[in-house]
Amino acid sequence: MRSGQKQRAAWIAVVLGLGLGGWFANVATQPAWGGQEEQFTPEYKELRSSYDPKHTPKIVAPDSVKRGQWFDVTVTVGAGGEHPSLAEHFVRYIALYINTAEIARVYLHPVYSYPKVTFTIALDEGGSLRAVEEPTHSAAWEASKKIVVSP
């Protein structure tokens, strides 16, 4: 490691509260930052697609769009009512997919964030828009909507 890299690593270690010894020991024994599986948000362990008025996401998007055209997709949690946004029970995140590819994800703060997000996206091909939301006291919930993309 070069001198500049060591200084940067030391600064990062101090900011993260690791201390230099702990950081250098971790670097020597593990892949960068603990391995790829720890770099990304853990996915839901279970996914529910049945209807629940407080947990099922509601997707509002056009039925068809032109290829490359920007459009809005609004996802609200609670297709039949409002999901609570309390310190002890809230929606952690809302993610948007086209088929199996994640397009975007928004993390929500308890109390201060209403579980409604508008994504502005463009698509190259049609398929199934999928919204996935994960609340704190439940498995993740999913809803989908078909979308057609024309040339």
NUZASE-834367 format. One record per atom (N, C-alpha, C): residue number from 1; atom name; z, y, x. Coordinates in Angstrom, 1 decimal, always signed. Atoms other than C-alpha are relative to their C-alpha. Example, Ala and Ser with C-alpha at 12.3 -4.5 7.8 and 13.67 -1.06 7.14 Angstrom:
! NUZASE-834367
NODE     i   at       zz       yy       xx
NODE     1    N     +0.0     -1.2     +0.9
NODE     1   CA     +7.8     -4.5    +12.3
NODE     1    C     +0.0     +1.2     +0.9
NODE     2    N     +0.0     -1.1     -0.9
NODE     2   CA     +7.1     -1.1    +13.7
NODE     2    C     +0.8     +1.1     -0.8
//
This chain:
! NUZASE-834367
NODE     i   at       zz       yy       xx
NODE     1    N     +0.0     -1.2     +0.8
NODE     1   CA     +0.0     +0.0     +0.0
NODE     1    C     +0.0     +1.2     +0.9
NODE     2    N     +0.0     -1.2     -0.8
NODE     2   CA     -0.9     +3.4     +1.4
NODE     2    C     +1.2     +0.9     -0.4
NODE     3    N     -1.1     -0.9     +0.2
NODE     3   CA     +1.6     +6.2     +1.7
NODE     3    C     +0.0     +0.7     -1.3
NODE     4    N     +0.1     -0.7     +1.3
NODE     4   CA     +0.3     +8.1     -1.3
NODE     4    C     +0.2     -0.9     -1.2
NODE     5    N     -0.2     +1.0     +1.0
NODE     5   CA     +0.3     +5.0     -3.4
NODE     5    C     +1.5     -0.4     -0.1
NODE     6    N     -1.4     +0.3     +0.0
NODE     6   CA     +3.9     +4.3     -2.4
NODE     6    C     +0.8     +1.1     -0.6
NODE     7    N     -0.7     -1.2     +0.7
NODE     7   CA     +5.0     +7.8     -3.4
NODE     7    C     -0.2     +0.0     -1.5
NODE     8    N     +0.3     +0.0     +1.4
NODE     8   CA     +3.2     +7.5     -6.7
NODE     8    C     +0.8     -1.2     -0.7
NODE     9    N     -0.8     +1.2     +0.6
NODE     9   CA     +4.8     +4.0     -7.3
NODE     9    C     +1.5     +0.3     -0.1
NODE    10    N     -1.4     -0.4     +0.1
NODE    10   CA     +8.2     +5.4     -6.4
NODE    10    C     +0.3     +0.9     -1.1
NODE    11    N     -0.2     -0.9     +1.1
NODE    11   CA     +7.8     +8.2     -8.8
NODE    11    C     +0.0     -0.7     -1.4
NODE    12    N     +0.1     +0.7     +1.3
NODE    12   CA     +6.7     +5.9    -11.6
NODE    12    C     +1.3     -0.9     -0.2
NODE    13    N     -1.2     +0.9     +0.1
NODE    13   CA     +9.6     +3.5    -10.8
NODE    13    C     +1.3     +0.8     -0.4
NODE    14    N     -1.1     -0.9     +0.4
NODE    14   CA    +12.1     +6.4    -11.0
NODE    14    C     -0.1     +0.4     -1.4
NODE    15    N     +0.2     -0.4     +1.4
NODE    15   CA    +10.6     +7.6    -14.3
NODE    15    C     +0.4     -1.1     -0.9
NODE    16    N     -0.2     +1.2     +0.8
NODE    16   CA    +10.8     +4.1    -15.7
NODE    16    C     +1.4     -0.5     +0.1
NODE    17    N     -1.4     +0.4     -0.1
NODE    17   CA    +14.4     +3.7    -14.5
NODE    17    C     +0.1     -1.3     +0.8
NODE    18    N     +0.0     +1.3     -0.7
NODE    18   CA    +13.5     +0.7    -12.3
NODE    18    C     +0.7     +0.0     +1.3
NODE    19    N     -0.5     -0.1     -1.4
NODE    19   CA    +14.6     +2.0     -9.0
NODE    19    C     -1.0     -0.6     +0.9
NODE    20    N     +1.0     +0.5     -0.9
NODE    20   CA    +12.5     +1.3     -5.9
NODE    20    C     +0.1     -1.5     +0.3
NODE    21    N     -0.2     +1.4     -0.3
NODE    21   CA    +14.0     -2.1     -5.1
NODE    21    C     -0.5     -0.9     -1.2
NODE    22    N     +0.5     +0.7     +1.1
NODE    22   CA    +13.4     -3.4     -8.6
NODE    22    C     -1.5     +0.0     -0.2
NODE    23    N     +1.4     -0.1     +0.3
NODE    23   CA     +9.9     -2.1     -8.9
NODE    23    C     -0.8     -0.8     +1.1
NODE    24    N     +0.8     +0.8     -1.0
NODE    24   CA     +8.7     -3.5     -5.5
NODE    24    C     +0.3     -1.5     -0.1
NODE    25    N     -0.3     +1.4     +0.2
NODE    25   CA    +10.4     -6.8     -6.3
NODE    25    C     -0.9     -0.6     -1.1
NODE    26    N     +0.9     +0.4     +1.1
NODE    26   CA     +8.5     -7.0     -9.6
NODE    26    C     -1.5     -0.1     +0.4
NODE    27    N     +1.4     +0.0     -0.5
NODE    27   CA     +5.2     -6.1     -7.9
NODE    27    C     -0.3     -1.2     +0.8
NODE    28    N     +0.3     +1.2     -0.9
NODE    28   CA     +5.6     -8.9     -5.4
NODE    28    C     +0.0     -1.3     -0.7
NODE    29    N     -0.1     +1.3     +0.6
NODE    29   CA     +6.4    -11.6     -7.9
NODE    29    C     -0.9     -0.1     -1.3
NODE    30    N     +0.8     +0.1     +1.3
NODE    30   CA     +4.2    -10.7    -11.0
NODE    30    C     -1.3     +0.8     +0.2
NODE    31    N     +1.2     -0.8     +0.0
NODE    31   CA     +0.7     -9.5    -11.7
NODE    31    C     +0.3     +1.4     -0.4
NODE    32    N     -0.2     -1.5     +0.3
NODE    32   CA     +0.3     -5.7    -12.2
NODE    32    C     +0.6     +0.1     -1.4
NODE    33    N     -0.7     -0.3     +1.2
NODE    33   CA     +2.8     -4.6    -14.9
NODE    33    C     +0.3     -1.1     -0.9
NODE    34    N     -0.5     +1.1     +0.7
NODE    34   CA     +3.9     -8.0    -15.9
NODE    34    C     -1.0     -0.9     -0.6
NODE    35    N     +1.0     +0.9     +0.6
NODE    35   CA     +0.6     -9.6    -16.9
NODE    35    C     -0.6     +0.6     -1.2
NODE    36    N     +0.8     -0.6     +1.0
NODE    36   CA     -2.0     -8.8    -19.4
NODE    36    C     +0.6     -0.2     -1.4
NODE    37    N     -0.6     +0.3     +1.4
NODE    37   CA     -0.2    -10.4    -22.4
NODE    37    C     +1.1     +1.0     -0.3
NODE    38    N     -1.1     -1.0     +0.3
NODE    38   CA     +2.6     -7.8    -22.0
NODE    38    C     -0.6     +1.4     -0.1
NODE    39    N     +0.6     -1.3     +0.0
NODE    39   CA     +0.2     -4.8    -21.8
NODE    39    C     -0.4     +0.4     -1.4
NODE    40    N     +0.5     -0.3     +1.3
NODE    40   CA     -0.9     -5.1    -25.4
NODE    40    C     +1.0     -0.2     -1.0
NODE    41    N     -1.0     +0.1     +1.0
NODE    41   CA     +1.0     -4.8    -28.6
NODE    41    C     -0.1     -1.5     -0.6
NODE    42    N     +0.0     +1.4     +0.5
NODE    42   CA     +2.0     -8.3    -29.8
NODE    42    C     -0.6     +0.0     -1.4
NODE    43    N     +0.6     +0.1     +1.3
NODE    43   CA     -0.1     -9.3    -32.8
NODE    43    C     +1.0     -0.6     -1.0
NODE    44    N     -0.8     +0.6     +1.0
NODE    44   CA     +1.4    -10.4    -36.1
NODE    44    C     +0.0     -1.5     +0.2
NODE    45    N     -0.1     +1.5     -0.1
NODE    45   CA     +2.6    -14.0    -36.2
NODE    45    C     -0.5     -0.6     -1.3
NODE    46    N     +0.5     +0.5     +1.3
NODE    46   CA     +1.7    -14.4    -39.8
NODE    46    C     -0.8     +1.1     -0.7
NODE    47    N     +0.8     -1.0     +0.7
NODE    47   CA     -0.9    -12.7    -41.9
NODE    47    C     -0.2     -0.4     -1.5
NODE    48    N     +0.1     +0.2     +1.4
NODE    48   CA     -0.8    -12.4    -45.7
NODE    48    C     -1.1     +0.8     -0.6
NODE    49    N     +1.1     -0.6     +0.7
NODE    49   CA     -3.8    -11.7    -47.8
NODE    49    C     +0.1     +0.0     -1.5
NODE    50    N     -0.3     +0.0     +1.4
NODE    50   CA     -2.3    -12.3    -51.2
NODE    50    C     +0.4     +1.5     -0.4
NODE    51    N     -0.3     -1.4     +0.5
NODE    51   CA     -1.6     -9.2    -53.4
NODE    51    C     +1.5     +0.2     -0.2
NODE    52    N     -1.4     -0.5     +0.2
NODE    52   CA     +1.7     -7.4    -53.2
NODE    52    C     -0.1     +1.5     -0.2
NODE    53    N     +0.2     -1.4     +0.3
NODE    53   CA     +2.0     -4.0    -54.8
NODE    53    C     +0.5     +1.0     +1.0
NODE    54    N     -0.6     -0.9     -1.0
NODE    54   CA     +4.1     -2.5    -52.0
NODE    54    C     -0.5     -0.2     +1.4
NODE    55    N     +0.4     +0.3     -1.3
NODE    55   CA     +2.5     -4.2    -49.0
NODE    55    C     -1.5     -0.1     +0.2
NODE    56    N     +1.4     +0.2     -0.2
NODE    56   CA     -1.2     -4.8    -49.6
NODE    56    C     -0.7     +1.3     +0.3
NODE    57    N     +0.7     -1.2     -0.3
NODE    57   CA     -3.3     -2.2    -47.9
NODE    57    C     -1.1     +0.3     -1.0
NODE    58    N     +1.1     -0.4     +0.8
NODE    58   CA     -5.8     -0.2    -50.0
NODE    58    C     -1.0     +0.7     +0.9
NODE    59    N     +1.0     -0.6     -0.9
NODE    59   CA     -9.1     +0.6    -48.3
NODE    59    C     -0.9     +0.8     -0.9
NODE    60    N     +1.0     -0.8     +0.7
NODE    60   CA    -11.2     +3.5    -49.5
NODE    60    C     -1.1     +0.4     +1.0
NODE    61    N     +1.1     -0.2     -0.9
NODE    61   CA    -14.6     +3.6    -47.9
NODE    61    C     -1.3     -0.2     -0.8
NODE    62    N     +1.3     +0.2     +0.8
NODE    62   CA    -18.3     +3.8    -49.0
NODE    62    C     -0.4     -1.5     +0.1
NODE    63    N     +0.5     +1.3     +0.0
NODE    63   CA    -20.0     +0.6    -49.9
NODE    63    C     -1.1     -0.2     +1.0
NODE    64    N     +1.1     +0.1     -1.0
NODE    64   CA    -22.9     +1.4    -47.6
NODE    64    C     -0.1     +1.3     +0.8
NODE    65    N     +0.2     -1.2     -0.9
NODE    65   CA    -23.7     +3.7    -44.7
NODE    65    C     -1.2     -0.2     +0.8
NODE    66    N     +1.1     +0.1     -0.9
NODE    66   CA    -26.5     +4.4    -42.3
NODE    66    C     +0.5     -0.3     +1.4
NODE    67    N     -0.4     +0.4     -1.4
NODE    67   CA    -26.3     +2.9    -38.8
NODE    67    C     +0.3     +1.3     +0.8
NODE    68    N     -0.4     -1.1     -0.8
NODE    68   CA    -24.5     +5.3    -36.5
NODE    68    C     +0.6     +1.2     -0.7
NODE    69    N     -0.5     -1.2     +0.8
NODE    69   CA    -23.4     +7.7    -39.3
NODE    69    C     +1.5     +0.0     +0.0
NODE    70    N     -1.5     -0.1     +0.1
NODE    70   CA    -19.8     +8.9    -39.1
NODE    70    C     +0.4     +0.0     -1.5
NODE    71    N     -0.5     +0.0     +1.3
NODE    71   CA    -17.8     +8.2    -42.2
NODE    71    C     +1.5     -0.2     +0.0
NODE    72    N     -1.5     +0.2     +0.1
NODE    72   CA    -14.1     +8.1    -43.3
NODE    72    C     +0.3     -1.3     -0.7
NODE    73    N     -0.6     +1.2     +0.6
NODE    73   CA    -12.1     +5.0    -44.1
NODE    73    C     +1.5     +0.4     -0.1
NODE    74    N     -1.4     -0.3     +0.2
NODE    74   CA     -8.7     +5.7    -45.6
NODE    74    C     +0.7     -1.2     -0.4
NODE    75    N     -0.8     +1.2     +0.3
NODE    75   CA     -6.1     +3.0    -45.6
NODE    75    C     +1.4     +0.5     -0.4
NODE    76    N     -1.4     -0.3     +0.5
NODE    76   CA     -2.9     +3.4    -47.7
NODE    76    C     +0.7     -1.3     -0.2
NODE    77    N     -0.8     +1.2     +0.2
NODE    77   CA     -0.2     +0.8    -47.7
NODE    77    C     +0.7     +0.1     -1.3
NODE    78    N     -0.6     +0.1     +1.4
NODE    78   CA     +0.9     -0.2    -51.2
NODE    78    C     -1.2     +0.3     -1.0
NODE    79    N     +1.1     -0.1     +0.9
NODE    79   CA     -2.2     -0.8    -53.3
NODE    79    C     +0.5     +0.2     -1.5
NODE    80    N     -0.5     -0.1     +1.3
NODE    80   CA     +0.0     -0.8    -56.4
NODE    80    C     +1.3     +0.9     -0.1
NODE    81    N     -1.2     -0.8     +0.0
NODE    81   CA     +2.8     +1.5    -55.4
NODE    81    C     +0.3     +0.5     +1.4
NODE    82    N     -0.2     -0.5     -1.3
NODE    82   CA     +4.3     +3.3    -52.4
NODE    82    C     +0.9     -0.9     +0.8
NODE    83    N     -0.8     +0.7     -0.9
NODE    83   CA     +5.7     +1.5    -49.4
NODE    83    C     +1.1     +0.9     +0.5
NODE    84    N     -1.0     -0.9     -0.5
NODE    84   CA     +9.1     +2.9    -48.3
NODE    84    C     -0.3     +0.4     +1.5
NODE    85    N     +0.0     -0.5     -1.3
NODE    85   CA     +9.3     +4.9    -45.1
NODE    85    C     +1.4     +0.4     +0.4
NODE    86    N     -1.4     -0.2     -0.3
NODE    86   CA    +12.9     +4.5    -44.1
NODE    86    C     +0.3     -0.4     +1.4
NODE    87    N     -0.3     +0.5     -1.3
NODE    87   CA    +14.6     +4.0    -40.8
NODE    87    C     +0.2     -1.5     +0.1
NODE    88    N     -0.2     +1.4     +0.0
NODE    88   CA    +15.5     +0.5    -41.8
NODE    88    C     -1.2     -0.8     -0.5
NODE    89    N     +1.2     +0.7     +0.5
NODE    89   CA    +12.2     -0.4    -43.4
NODE    89    C     -1.2     +0.9     -0.1
NODE    90    N     +1.2     -0.8     +0.0
NODE    90   CA     +8.8     +1.1    -42.6
NODE    90    C     -1.2     -0.8     +0.5
NODE    91    N     +1.3     +0.6     -0.5
NODE    91   CA     +5.2     +0.3    -41.7
NODE    91    C     -0.1     +0.4     +1.5
NODE    92    N     +0.0     -0.2     -1.4
NODE    92   CA     +5.0     -0.1    -37.9
NODE    92    C     -1.4     +0.5     +0.4
NODE    93    N     +1.3     -0.5     -0.3
NODE    93   CA     +1.2     +0.3    -37.7
NODE    93    C     -1.0     -0.4     -1.0
NODE    94    N     +1.2     +0.4     +0.9
NODE    94   CA     -2.1     +0.2    -39.6
NODE    94    C     -1.1     -0.1     +1.0
NODE    95    N     +1.2     +0.2     -0.9
NODE    95   CA     -5.1     -1.3    -37.8
NODE    95    C     -1.2     -0.2     -0.9
NODE    96    N     +1.2     +0.2     +0.7
NODE    96   CA     -8.7     -1.3    -38.8
NODE    96    C     -1.0     -0.8     +0.8
NODE    97    N     +0.9     +0.9     -0.6
NODE    97   CA    -11.2     -4.0    -38.0
NODE    97    C     -1.4     +0.0     -0.7
NODE    98    N     +1.3     +0.3     +0.6
NODE    98   CA    -14.9     -4.7    -38.5
NODE    98    C     -0.1     -1.5     +0.3
NODE    99    N     +0.0     +1.5     -0.2
NODE    99   CA    -15.0     -8.5    -39.0
NODE    99    C     +1.3     -0.3     +0.8
NODE   100    N     -1.2     +0.4     -0.8
NODE   100   CA    -12.7     -9.7    -36.1
NODE   100    C     +0.3     +1.0     +1.1
NODE   101    N     -0.2     -1.0     -1.0
NODE   101   CA    -13.1     -6.7    -33.8
NODE   101    C     +0.8     +1.2     -0.4
NODE   102    N     -0.8     -1.1     +0.3
NODE   102   CA    -10.4     -4.1    -33.8
NODE   102    C     -0.7     +1.3     +0.3
NODE   103    N     +0.7     -1.3     -0.2
NODE   103   CA    -11.8     -0.6    -34.2
NODE   103    C     +1.1     +1.1     +0.4
NODE   104    N     -1.0     -1.0     -0.3
NODE   104   CA     -8.6     +1.5    -34.2
NODE   104    C     +1.4     -0.5     -0.6
NODE   105    N     -1.4     +0.3     +0.4
NODE   105   CA     -4.8     +1.3    -34.6
NODE   105    C     +0.8     +1.2     +0.1
NODE   106    N     -0.9     -1.2     +0.0
NODE   106   CA     -2.3     +4.0    -35.6
NODE   106    C     +1.5     -0.5     -0.2
NODE   107    N     -1.4     +0.3     +0.1
NODE   107   CA     +1.5     +3.6    -35.0
NODE   107    C     +0.7     +1.0     -0.8
NODE   108    N     -0.7     -1.0     +0.9
NODE   108   CA     +3.8     +5.2    -37.6
NODE   108    C     +1.4     +0.0     +0.4
NODE   109    N     -1.4     -0.2     -0.3
NODE   109   CA     +7.2     +6.6    -37.1
NODE   109    C     +0.8     -0.2     -1.3
NODE   110    N     -0.8     +0.1     +1.2
NODE   110   CA    +10.0     +5.7    -39.6
NODE   110    C     +0.4     +1.4     -0.5
NODE   111    N     -0.5     -1.2     +0.7
NODE   111   CA    +11.0     +8.5    -42.0
NODE   111    C     -1.1     +1.1     +0.0
NODE   112    N     +0.9     -1.1     -0.1
NODE   112   CA     +8.4    +11.0    -40.7
NODE   112    C     -1.5     -0.3     -0.3
NODE   113    N     +1.4     +0.4     +0.2
NODE   113   CA     +5.2     +9.1    -41.3
NODE   113    C     -0.2     -0.7     -1.4
NODE   114    N     +0.4     +0.7     +1.2
NODE   114   CA     +3.7     +8.3    -44.7
NODE   114    C     -1.0     -1.1     +0.3
NODE   115    N     +0.9     +1.1     -0.4
NODE   115   CA     +1.8     +5.0    -44.5
NODE   115    C     -1.4     +0.1     -0.6
NODE   116    N     +1.3     -0.2     +0.4
NODE   116   CA     -1.6     +6.4    -45.1
NODE   116    C     -0.8     +0.6     +1.2
NODE   117    N     +0.8     -0.4     -1.1
NODE   117   CA     -4.3     +6.9    -42.4
NODE   117    C     -1.4     +0.1     -0.3
NODE   118    N     +1.5     -0.1     +0.2
NODE   118   CA     -7.9     +8.1    -42.4
NODE   118    C     -0.6     -0.1     +1.4
NODE   119    N     +0.7     +0.3     -1.3
NODE   119   CA    -10.1     +6.7    -39.6
NODE   119    C     -1.4     +0.6     -0.3
NODE   120    N     +1.4     -0.5     +0.0
NODE   120   CA    -13.5     +8.4    -38.9
NODE   120    C     -0.7     -0.9     +1.0
NODE   121    N     +0.6     +1.1     -0.9
NODE   121   CA    -15.8     +5.6    -37.6
NODE   121    C     -1.5     +0.1     -0.3
NODE   122    N     +1.4     +0.3     +0.2
NODE   122   CA    -19.5     +4.7    -37.2
NODE   122    C     -0.2     -1.4     +0.3
NODE   123    N     +0.2     +1.4     -0.3
NODE   123   CA    -20.9     +1.2    -37.3
NODE   123    C     -1.5     -0.3     +0.3
NODE   124    N     +1.4     +0.4     -0.3
NODE   124   CA    -24.0     -0.5    -35.9
NODE   124    C     -0.5     -1.1     -1.0
NODE   125    N     +0.4     +1.0     +1.0
NODE   125   CA    -23.9     -3.4    -38.4
NODE   125    C     +1.1     -0.2     -1.0
NODE   126    N     -0.9     +0.2     +1.2
NODE   126   CA    -22.3     -4.3    -41.7
NODE   126    C     +0.9     -1.2     +0.2
NODE   127    N     -0.9     +1.2     -0.1
NODE   127   CA    -19.7     -6.9    -42.4
NODE   127    C     +1.2     +0.3     -0.9
NODE   128    N     -1.2     -0.1     +0.8
NODE   128   CA    -16.1     -6.9    -43.6
NODE   128    C     +0.9     +1.0     +0.7
NODE   129    N     -1.1     -0.9     -0.5
NODE   129   CA    -13.8     -3.9    -43.0
NODE   129    C     +1.3     -0.6     -0.3
NODE   130    N     -1.3     +0.6     +0.2
NODE   130   CA    -10.3     -5.3    -42.6
NODE   130    C     +1.1     +1.0     +0.4
NODE   131    N     -1.2     -0.8     -0.3
NODE   131   CA     -7.1     -3.3    -42.8
NODE   131    C     +1.2     -0.9     +0.1
NODE   132    N     -1.2     +0.8     -0.2
NODE   132   CA     -4.0     -4.9    -41.4
NODE   132    C     +1.2     +1.0     +0.3
NODE   133    N     -1.2     -0.8     -0.1
NODE   133   CA     -0.5     -3.4    -41.7
NODE   133    C     +1.2     -0.9     +0.2
NODE   134    N     -1.2     +0.8     -0.3
NODE   134   CA     +2.8     -4.7    -40.3
NODE   134    C     +1.2     +0.8     -0.3
NODE   135    N     -1.2     -0.7     +0.2
NODE   135   CA     +6.0     -3.6    -41.9
NODE   135    C     +1.2     -0.7     +0.8
NODE   136    N     -1.1     +0.5     -0.8
NODE   136   CA     +9.4     -4.2    -40.3
NODE   136    C     +0.7     -1.2     -0.6
NODE   137    N     -0.7     +1.1     +0.6
NODE   137   CA    +10.8     -6.7    -42.8
NODE   137    C     -0.9     -1.1     -0.6
NODE   138    N     +1.0     +0.9     +0.6
NODE   138   CA     +7.7     -8.8    -43.5
NODE   138    C     -1.0     -0.4     +1.0
NODE   139    N     +1.2     +0.3     -0.8
NODE   139   CA     +4.7    -10.5    -42.1
NODE   139    C     -1.0     +1.1     -0.2
NODE   140    N     +1.0     -1.0     +0.2
NODE   140   CA     +1.6     -8.5    -41.7
NODE   140    C     -0.8     -0.3     -1.3
NODE   141    N     +0.8     +0.1     +1.3
NODE   141   CA     -0.6     -7.8    -44.8
NODE   141    C     -1.4     +0.4     +0.3
NODE   142    N     +1.4     -0.3     -0.2
NODE   142   CA     -4.4     -7.7    -44.9
NODE   142    C     -0.7     +0.2     -1.3
NODE   143    N     +0.9     -0.2     +1.1
NODE   143   CA     -7.0     -6.4    -47.3
NODE   143    C     -1.4     +0.2     +0.7
NODE   144    N     +1.3     -0.1     -0.5
NODE   144   CA    -10.8     -6.4    -46.8
NODE   144    C     -0.9     +0.6     -1.0
NODE   145    N     +1.1     -0.6     +0.8
NODE   145   CA    -13.9     -4.6    -48.1
NODE   145    C     -1.3     -0.2     +0.7
NODE   146    N     +1.3     +0.2     -0.5
NODE   146   CA    -17.5     -5.5    -47.6
NODE   146    C     -0.7     +1.4     +0.2
NODE   147    N     +0.8     -1.2     -0.2
NODE   147   CA    -19.7     -2.7    -46.1
NODE   147    C     -1.4     -0.4     +0.5
NODE   148    N     +1.4     +0.2     -0.4
NODE   148   CA    -23.5     -2.6    -45.7
NODE   148    C     -0.4     +1.1     +0.9
NODE   149    N     +0.5     -1.0     -0.9
NODE   149   CA    -25.1     -0.8    -42.8
NODE   149    C     -1.5     -0.1     +0.0
NODE   150    N     +1.5     +0.0     +0.0
NODE   150   CA    -28.8     +0.2    -43.2
NODE   150    C     -0.5     +0.8     +1.2
NODE   151    N     +0.6     -0.7     -1.1
NODE   151   CA    -31.2     +1.4    -40.5
NODE   151    C     -0.2     +1.5     -0.2
//
